[in-house]
Amino acid sequence: MLLYANGCSMTMGAELPDAAACAYPSLLAKRFGLKLFNNAQGGSSNCRILRTSIQWVCEYLGDGGRPEDLFVLIGWSGPDRREIAFSAEELSDGDVFWRSLHIHHALDGAPADFVQLRKLIIRSFWCDRESMTRFLIAVQSLQGFLASRSIRFCFCHAMPVCELHPELVPLVRNVNRDSFFEFMSSSMDFLTYCTQACLPKGALQHPLQEGHELWAGLLADFISDKRLL
């Protein structure tokens, strides 16, 4: 059986000496005796997580993979992140075409129009209400996609969520909490959990080995208790 994981640097295992062996998806795979494909990428937005997860699963099924032999683990990233595409790179590979846009830093070497776009978005369009709307739609899109194909999954928050606008309450109610560890908890995303527990972090503030081990243990207990595997 294969464990497919996706997320941002928290799920990738950034700043670990051996991320392939020590990141929490790797520890979970070892705990349950699964093979692992970790598709997490540093700086990922939830848009990227949704896009690449659906694409990968479609390819897996198209190549003859069986739904019952797959388990999907998603560490959702910060809702304020997003991705855009460069029209000039439309015929390029995905690493060039798709670009991450963060509120806290600009893309190195970006063209002037990209820099201006980022400034415009941050000044006029960047808000918690919009960010959480995109996040909740991404969660439900992937949840529905996987459920419709009878693929088991577990979601968790790798980074903190934003303030919830009343408009979004119906979307929140539609999330399958039996497959989402501590959904919408203000203190049980991976980063906040490690911060509040005063666990060691790297120079770039990523949780280190102790944090990954404890987080993997929490997720393993949740997966077992909910009989997701």
BAGU-792089 format. One line per 10 residues: number of its first residue (from 1); their letters; for each residue x, z, y of C-alpha. Coordinates in pm, whole numbers. Layout:
N
NUM) A) X:Z:Y ~ ...
This chain:
229
1) MLLYANGCSM) 0:0:0 ~ 119:-85:351 ~ 103:125:666 ~ 85:-91:979 ~ 170:102:1296 ~ 150:-7:1658 ~ 194:159:1996 ~ 446:209:2273 ~ 788:378:2281 ~ 635:704:2159
11) TMGAELPDAA) 529:538:1834 ~ 842:323:1817 ~ 1059:636:1814 ~ 1256:571:2134 ~ 1568:790:2175 ~ 1574:893:1810 ~ 1909:834:1637 ~ 1735:654:1350 ~ 1386:550:1461 ~ 1327:344:1148
21) ACAYPSLLAK) 1351:659:939 ~ 1251:937:1177 ~ 963:818:1399 ~ 628:971:1312 ~ 491:651:1147 ~ 793:653:916 ~ 738:1019:830 ~ 370:953:757 ~ 455:655:538 ~ 697:871:342
31) RFGLKLFNNA) 441:1153:316 ~ 178:924:162 ~ 413:700:-35 ~ 344:385:170 ~ 553:93:284 ~ 575:64:663 ~ 566:-210:924 ~ 605:-57:1270 ~ 503:-307:1540 ~ 536:-61:1830
41) QGGSSNCRIL) 725:-176:2137 ~ 858:19:2433 ~ 646:-11:2745 ~ 344:-147:2559 ~ 6:-145:2724 ~ -309:-93:2524 ~ -384:-460:2590 ~ -71:-552:2396 ~ -148:-304:2119 ~ -494:-453:2073
51) RTSIQWVCEY) -376:-814:2092 ~ -83:-784:1854 ~ -265:-564:1603 ~ -555:-806:1565 ~ -315:-1099:1543 ~ -102:-928:1278 ~ -401:-823:1066 ~ -545:-1176:1084 ~ -215:-1314:960 ~ -198:-1049:687
61) LGDGGRPEDL) -545:-1137:562 ~ -482:-1510:601 ~ -175:-1479:379 ~ -384:-1321:106 ~ -334:-955:186 ~ -610:-728:58 ~ -794:-498:303 ~ -780:-212:55 ~ -400:-233:50 ~ -366:-181:427
71) FVLIGWSGPD) -386:128:648 ~ -359:94:1026 ~ -209:364:1250 ~ -236:325:1628 ~ -76:547:1892 ~ -263:439:2205 ~ -52:420:2520 ~ -120:519:2880 ~ -446:362:3007 ~ -285:268:3339
81) RREIAFSAEE) -58:14:3171 ~ -159:-351:3144 ~ -8:-687:3058 ~ -12:-1024:3224 ~ 115:-1369:3126 ~ 341:-1608:3315 ~ 179:-1950:3335 ~ 521:-2112:3372 ~ 613:-1975:3029 ~ 297:-2083:2845
91) LSDGDVFWRS) 493:-2276:2583 ~ 744:-1996:2534 ~ 739:-1725:2268 ~ 534:-1412:2322 ~ 825:-1197:2438 ~ 864:-1427:2738 ~ 502:-1526:2798 ~ 348:-1176:2787 ~ 484:-923:3037 ~ 409:-554:3076
101) LHIHHALDGA) 300:-432:3416 ~ 353:-61:3490 ~ 249:142:3787 ~ 585:322:3795 ~ 835:37:3781 ~ 862:-337:3838 ~ 992:-594:3592 ~ 1363:-659:3638 ~ 1437:-1009:3759 ~ 1071:-1090:3820
111) PADFVQLRKL) 984:-1383:4049 ~ 865:-1304:4400 ~ 501:-1387:4328 ~ 499:-1138:4040 ~ 634:-868:4269 ~ 365:-945:4525 ~ 97:-940:4255 ~ 210:-600:4135 ~ 197:-464:4490 ~ -150:-608:4541
121) IIRSFWCDRE) -283:-464:4214 ~ -136:-120:4280 ~ -264:-114:4638 ~ -614:-247:4579 ~ -714:-249:4211 ~ -529:26:4024 ~ -762:318:3949 ~ -850:554:3665 ~ -1202:415:3628 ~ -1078:61:3564
131) SMTRFLIAVQ) -791:179:3345 ~ -1015:392:3124 ~ -1269:111:3095 ~ -1004:-124:2958 ~ -872:147:2726 ~ -1210:233:2576 ~ -1297:-133:2528 ~ -963:-185:2352 ~ -1028:112:2122 ~ -1375:-7:2029
141) SLQGFLASRS) -1266:-367:1987 ~ -997:-272:1737 ~ -1221:-12:1572 ~ -1495:-270:1517 ~ -1252:-538:1404 ~ -1099:-315:1139 ~ -1430:-169:1020 ~ -1583:-514:983 ~ -1302:-601:742 ~ -1317:-268:554
151) IRFCFCHAMP) -966:-173:669 ~ -897:199:693 ~ -733:333:1008 ~ -629:632:1213 ~ -601:634:1592 ~ -431:890:1813 ~ -327:928:2176 ~ 46:883:2225 ~ 20:939:2602 ~ -231:1117:2829
161) VCELHPELVP) -568:969:2917 ~ -712:942:3269 ~ -1012:1105:3430 ~ -1340:989:3278 ~ -1597:830:3509 ~ -1966:902:3422 ~ -2023:529:3378 ~ -1801:539:3070 ~ -1984:810:2876 ~ -2174:556:2659
171) LVRNVNRDSF) -1843:395:2559 ~ -1700:735:2467 ~ -2000:812:2246 ~ -1941:494:2047 ~ -1587:586:1936 ~ -1554:686:1571 ~ -1408:1036:1604 ~ -1368:1070:1227 ~ -1085:818:1252 ~ -946:923:1594
181) FEFMSSSMDF) -732:1236:1603 ~ -829:1465:1894 ~ -1008:1187:2083 ~ -1003:1237:2462 ~ -829:1574:2437 ~ -637:1663:2753 ~ -361:1837:2560 ~ -337:1663:2223 ~ -167:1339:2297 ~ 183:1315:2150
191) LTYCTQACLP) 368:1342:2482 ~ 164:1634:2620 ~ 173:1818:2288 ~ 552:1806:2282 ~ 579:1898:2650 ~ 352:2202:2626 ~ 530:2317:2310 ~ 864:2290:2494 ~ 1002:2064:2223 ~ 1330:1878:2282
201) KGALQHPLQE) 1314:1544:2465 ~ 1565:1270:2532 ~ 1702:1168:2870 ~ 1406:933:2918 ~ 1158:1207:2822 ~ 1070:1081:2476 ~ 1004:1343:2205 ~ 1293:1388:1965 ~ 1302:1469:1593 ~ 1120:1802:1595
211) GHELWAGLLA) 833:1653:1792 ~ 796:1357:1557 ~ 798:1586:1254 ~ 530:1816:1395 ~ 313:1527:1516 ~ 339:1355:1178 ~ 229:1679:1015 ~ -79:1707:1238 ~ -176:1347:1169 ~ -118:1384:796
221) DFISDKRLL) -349:1686:784 ~ -614:1496:982 ~ -589:1192:755 ~ -619:1411:448 ~ -904:1624:585 ~ -1104:1315:686 ~ -1013:1138:362 ~ -898:832:552 ~ -651:748:275
